[in-house]
Amino acid sequence: MPDGRPTPEQLLKQIEREEQKSRRGRLKVFLGYASGVGKSATMFEEGIRRRARGEDVVVGAVQARSSDEIQQLLLKHEIVPARNVDGRDVIDLQAILARHPQVVLIDGLAYENPPGSAHAYRWQDVSALIDAGISVITSVNLQYVGELQDEIAGITGKRTLDTVPKSFLEQADEIVITDVPAEESLGRMGSADEERSLSRLREMTMLLAAEVVERQLQTYLHAHGIEEIWGTQERILVCITPRSNARQVLESGKRNADRFHGELFAVYVRQPRLSSEDQTALEKNLTIAREIGAQVEMLEGPDSVEGLIRFARERGVTQIFIGHSKRRGWWNQLRGNPVERLIDAAEGIDVRVFPQEPSW
Amino acid sequence: MTESRDSHHSHGRLKVYLSYAAGAGKTYRMLEEAQYLREQGVDVVIGYFEPHKRADTIAKTEGLETVPRRKVEYRGTAFEEMDTEAILLRSPAVCLVDEFAHTNIPGSARSKRWEDVLALLEAGIDVWTTMNLQHLESLNDQVLQISGIRVRETVPDWVIKQASEVVMVDVTPDALINRLKRGAVYEPDKAEQALANFFKEQTLVALRELALRQAAHEVEARHTEIGPAAARSTDRILIHVTSDPATAMLIRRGHRVADYLQAECFAVYVCPVSDFANLPSGEREAVERHLNFARNLRIETRILNDENVAERLVEFARQQHVTQIFLAHPQSPVRTPRPRRELVSRILQLARDMQVIVVAERRSPGVPITAPDS
């Protein structure tokens, strides 16, 4: 079990990774929720500032139909023009590699290359540039993220084939959102429906960026051997027992995890000698947990409270959900009420105790 | 009301530029957009601007009218504050106000700058302002845990809810640290101090994540409001107020959950003696401070009288159809007086028909718990 401290192998891997990284270029992504939010302008302005600081910057791709503002900014840049193949713009990979600048600006990451190109997608071209030690600054619209297509179609009614995988964005060294109110991205007063759609895309953009940042934070903490619960992201642990009314607790856990955009775990500590009746009830509860999308974990150990707390600390759990204890009387006096023992032990973690009987 | 008033809305609109640290570019962005507005012929003035000796930001104020600040003397030192009355007289269409969370010098008409802003909005003036999300009251504990710093100047969440627009001004911690090192944010000695404290990479990364999530929440709250009659939840939340210092944290947490669930929220103190005034003064003051704090966040407060605290609290919860009771975690067994541990245990036994949330202080070890200032 990881205790937060890296093993020698991990350290070695990390050093290799870092060495490899230092030879590789860096990837910086400007993420916006729609066209017209100003990603491109922000990117070209950054390019100009970098040039002023002495960095060797070129532009490797420009979007068709650029505004006057963009045209003005481009006057201050060196451009390696894209090639036009079958009416599509393709980055001139060979020319950029030959020119080998420190930084290349690629406006618009989500393009499908025409058949016969070296790579099927532009993001793969970008990957090749980074491998060659050239840093890339690029812009992308949330609506082109591959994994989000279903959700986006639900909002805008549109899908696209020119996509970028989310995993590629997650590997970015830096991701920055370009945010403006919905009304401004439209350039006019929108209808309530338009504004609502754009607001939802805005929210998704912020959350995607937060996810990437969370990964960076975890990597940083891990690399520095810092084991601390930051509680920036909510992580909810639902305790599963054979007899508990797990559906209610799990559904609440799911709702809370969704609302706070957090993670959900369902944990069962194995108990010896379950009756077949209990075994069936338990299986049912675990099935519900999986259906709901919780990460299901089985723990071993003589003391369930201890096991739960250890697991919770390892995973940075912020809230534990559990049903009210059913046992009364002599059992509690002998062993202590398990819910109360859990509360006592859970310093730094919230405990949410649920009614025995569903309240609705 | 004058005639010119009728040309814009009866109540001004508030726009907030949000970020997570000084130097992120909030003011710069606000001024840039104000310049654009001015070119369009809109009557926009600067009500308060904090130059911080940042040359590129100062350049962006060029051509914008500034309403002179008010000079105030306090304990022999001269201070300058925003001149709200002068802005009201000038009555522009849009007023720019930097540093929303600022606390005014004692003796000012209003103690907080956000109160000045509310007065401007009331008068029909649109206000654009800047704020870092760590000043949001409900994030206070999380910010302490991340940065080790208890932010003293806070803005209640309901005030931010008044904003018709929020904009996230995003920047990477790397870029921010570089700006600081280049001297673009603070003077050299202050920059060095900042780098050693608040501007540590992991602190900035965590604050940024917090800010992005909060901004997403603010955006969500706005589009669900304009959505088709958002179903209000059936949840009702009760926060148990005591004299314990952890109560401030408990109130913030309960309030935050209520906000997310769009649930109604009560803060309740059960007084074990018949007259509140007969409580030992230290305890009474602590309870009053906590109740005031809850009121300040616009939470309904109640004082009940009963020597059986747990029984009365749960009975009240049932009468009010409360679905969730929030209690403070009784810390470690050694440090917590027995009666309080027993109280949690008693409430758990009585309130088997509702959710009981035992909230733990998520502080890093060694950071003291503090009560709110007000």
Contacts between the chains, C-beta under 8 A, distances in Angstrom:
chain1	res1	chain2	res2	distance
A	28	B	172	7.8
A	174	B	172	4.5
A	174	B	174	6.3
A	174	B	175	7.8
A	175	B	172	7.8
A	176	B	170	5.1
A	176	B	171	6.6
A	176	B	172	5.8
A	177	B	168	6.5
A	177	B	170	4.6
A	177	B	212	7.4
A	178	B	170	7.5
A	179	B	167	5.6
A	179	B	168	4.3
A	179	B	169	7.4
A	179	B	170	6.5
A	179	B	215	7.6
A	180	B	167	6.3
A	181	B	15	7.6
A	181	B	165	4.5
A	181	B	166	7.8
A	181	B	167	6.1
A	183	B	165	7.8
A	192	B	226	5.6
A	195	B	223	7.2
A	195	B	226	6.5
A	196	B	223	5.0
A	196	B	226	5.9
A	196	B	227	5.9
A	199	B	219	5.5
A	199	B	220	7.6
A	199	B	222	6.3
A	199	B	223	3.4
A	199	B	226	7.8
A	200	B	223	6.1
A	202	B	216	7.9
A	202	B	219	5.0
A	203	B	216	4.7
A	203	B	219	4.6
A	203	B	220	5.0
A	203	B	223	7.3
A	206	B	168	6.5
A	206	B	212	4.9
A	206	B	213	7.3
A	206	B	215	5.3
A	206	B	216	3.8
A	206	B	219	6.8
A	207	B	212	7.4
A	207	B	213	7.1
A	207	B	216	5.0
A	209	B	170	7.1
A	209	B	212	5.3
A	210	B	209	5.2
A	210	B	212	4.0
A	210	B	213	4.9
A	210	B	216	6.9
A	213	B	205	6.2
A	213	B	208	5.6
A	213	B	209	4.3
A	213	B	212	6.5
A	214	B	209	5.5
A	216	B	205	5.8
A	217	B	202	6.9
A	217	B	205	4.8
A	217	B	206	5.7
A	217	B	209	6.3
A	220	B	201	6.9
A	220	B	202	5.5
A	220	B	205	6.3
A	221	B	202	6.8
A	224	B	202	7.6
A	226	B	202	7.3
A	228	B	364	6.8
A	229	B	362	6.9
A	230	B	145	7.0
A	230	B	146	6.2
A	230	B	206	5.5
A	231	B	142	6.3
A	231	B	145	6.2
A	231	B	362	4.8
A	232	B	142	7.0
A	232	B	146	7.0
A	232	B	206	5.4
A	232	B	209	5.0
A	232	B	210	5.3
A	232	B	213	7.4
A	233	B	209	7.5
A	233	B	213	8.0
A	252	B	355	7.9
A	259	B	260	5.1
A	259	B	261	7.4
A	260	B	260	6.9
A	261	B	213	6.6
A	261	B	216	7.5
A	318	B	362	7.2
A	324	B	348	7.2
A	324	B	352	5.1
A	337	B	345	7.6
A	339	B	348	6.7
A	340	B	344	7.9
A	340	B	345	5.6
A	340	B	348	6.8
A	343	B	329	7.0
A	343	B	330	7.6
A	343	B	344	7.0
A	343	B	358	5.1
A	344	B	330	7.6
A	344	B	333	6.3
A	346	B	329	7.5
A	346	B	358	7.8
A	346	B	360	6.4
A	347	B	329	7.1
A	347	B	331	7.2
A	347	B	332	6.4
A	347	B	360	6.1
A	348	B	360	5.2
A	348	B	361	7.2
A	348	B	362	5.7
A	348	B	363	7.9
A	349	B	360	5.6
A	350	B	253	7.7
A	350	B	329	7.8
A	350	B	357	6.1
A	350	B	358	6.7
A	350	B	359	5.1
A	350	B	360	5.5
A	351	B	329	7.8
A	351	B	357	7.3
A	351	B	358	4.6
A	351	B	360	7.7
A	352	B	355	6.0
A	352	B	356	7.5
A	352	B	357	4.7
A	352	B	358	7.8
A	353	B	348	6.2
A	353	B	355	6.7
A	353	B	356	4.5
A	353	B	357	7.5
A	353	B	358	7.3
A	354	B	355	5.7
A	355	B	352	6.1
A	355	B	353	5.1
A	355	B	354	6.0
A	355	B	355	6.8
A	356	B	352	5.9
A	357	B	353	7.2
A	359	B	323	6.8
A	359	B	353	6.4
A	359	B	354	7.0
